[in-house]
Amino acid sequence: MSTSAMKGLDKVWLTWSWLSILIIVFIDGLPFLWPAWLYEQKGSPFHVLQQLRDYDINVYNDPLIQDHMAPNYMPFLFAIEIGFQLPVVIFNAYRFGKGKTTTGGHELLLLIYAFETLFSTALCMTHAFYIDPKDFSREQRDVFLYQLMAPWVAVPTLMFVDMYWRLYNRVSATNHAVKKNQ
């Protein structure tokens, strides 16, 4: 892959990182990262965050953040999102924001991040197919899957492929250099 193509993709990963930070901190992680008194009641300092979350529920009928429809494993996925994904995307935003290129270790971290994000998203999407149609109509499910969840499959898939090839090229170059020196 050419350096200019890598730099272009690095800008995509920077944008993705900032978007992920905003979504994790202000929507998905809201009840886990913020005290309720800061956002729940009308007039509270960050009530706009509750309104944003309510918008997500109203527009997408998001079953992942509504207790009566969320799968039992959702708290575990939120813990992974806050404990692993959030630090990774903060690190990415910092690193790519400085214009630094990736290292082998960074590429491996992003490969794991992309795989974990894909896996978590696949679990959530699969769950959407099994929700009672009285609570989550086919039309709502399709909007949820194709408008809300599709980017969480497409971007990490592209990231996984990108990081795989970057690592593959590193290992191939190292192997070639070792064979040449033997």
C-alpha positions, -999 to 999 in steps of 0.1 A, spaced: 0 0 0 14 34 -9 22 59 18 -4 84 5 -31 57 7 -21 49 42 -22 85 52 -56 88 37 -69 58 56 -52 72 88 -74 103 84 -105 80 82 -93 62 114 -88 96 131 -124 107 121 -137 73 132 -119 76 165 -134 110 173 -169 98 163 -165 67 185 -153 88 215 -184 110 212 -208 80 209 -192 60 237 -190 90 262 -223 107 254 -247 80 243 -237 44 250 -217 50 282 -240 77 296 -254 57 325 -220 42 333 -198 72 330 -219 100 343 -239 104 375 -276 105 368 -281 139 385 -260 155 358 -282 145 329 -315 128 337 -337 157 350 -348 185 328 -327 215 338 -297 194 349 -264 206 334 -260 179 308 -297 171 301 -289 175 264 -271 141 267 -304 125 279 -322 142 250 -296 128 226 -301 93 241 -339 97 239 -336 108 203 -317 75 196 -345 55 212 -372 75 194 -357 73 160 -342 39 160 -361 22 188 -325 12 198 -330 -22 216 -295 -22 230 -300 8 253 -335 0 264 -335 -24 294 -367 -43 284 -352 -53 250 -314 -54 257 -298 -88 258 -284 -101 291 -249 -97 278 -252 -60 271 -236 -48 304 -206 -70 295 -204 -54 260 -207 -19 275 -178 -28 299 -157 -38 269 -167 -7 251 -157 15 280 -127 -5 292 -111 -14 259 -127 4 229 -127 39 246 -90 39 255 -81 26 221 -100 53 202 -86 80 226 -51 67 219 -59 66 181 -73 102 182 -41 114 199 -17 95 177 -34 101 144 -41 137 154 -4 142 158 1 130 122 21 100 134 22 68 113 14 34 127 39 10 142 36 -27 143 23 -27 178 -3 0 170 -14 -19 139 -19 -51 160 -39 -31 186 -61 -17 158 -65 -52 143 -77 -65 177 -100 -35 181 -115 -39 147 -122 -76 153 -137 -70 187 -159 -42 174 -171 -64 145 -178 -93 169 -197 -71 194 -217 -55 166 -225 -89 151 -238 -101 185 -260 -70 187 -273 -73 152 -281 -110 157 -300 -101 189 -322 -77 168 -335 -106 148 -349 -123 179 -367 -94 195 -405 -99 197 -420 -81 167 -445 -64 190 -416 -45 206 -395 -41 175 -412 -42 141 -395 -54 110 -393 -19 97 -377 -6 129 -353 -36 128 -343 -28 92 -337 9 100 -317 -1 131 -296 -26 112 -290 -7 80 -288 29 92 -274 27 127 -254 -6 128 -241 -9 93 -213 17 98 -202 -3 128 -197 -33 105 -183 -15 74 -157 7 90 -142 -19 114 -141 -44 85 -121 -19 64 -99 -12 94 -93 -49 100 -83 -55 63 -61 -24 64 -43 -34 96 -40 -70 84 -22 -59 52 0 -34 70 11 -62 94 14 -87 66 37 -63 47 58 -57 79 62 -94 85 70 -101 48 96 -74 47 112 -88 79 112 -123 65 126 -112 32 154 -93 50 162 -123 72 164 -147 42 186 -122 24 210 -121 53 213 -158 56 
